[in-house]
Amino acid sequence: LAIEPDGSIAYKEYEDMIATKCTCR
């Protein structure tokens, strides 16, 4: 996973795998 500058997690590559997770921390 890639941590965005704003603190959000970018799961672009894992979107199909962990589509159940969101970047709503």
Protein Blocks (a to p, Z undefined) as FASTA:
>chain_A
ZZdfkopacfkklmmmmmmbccbZZ
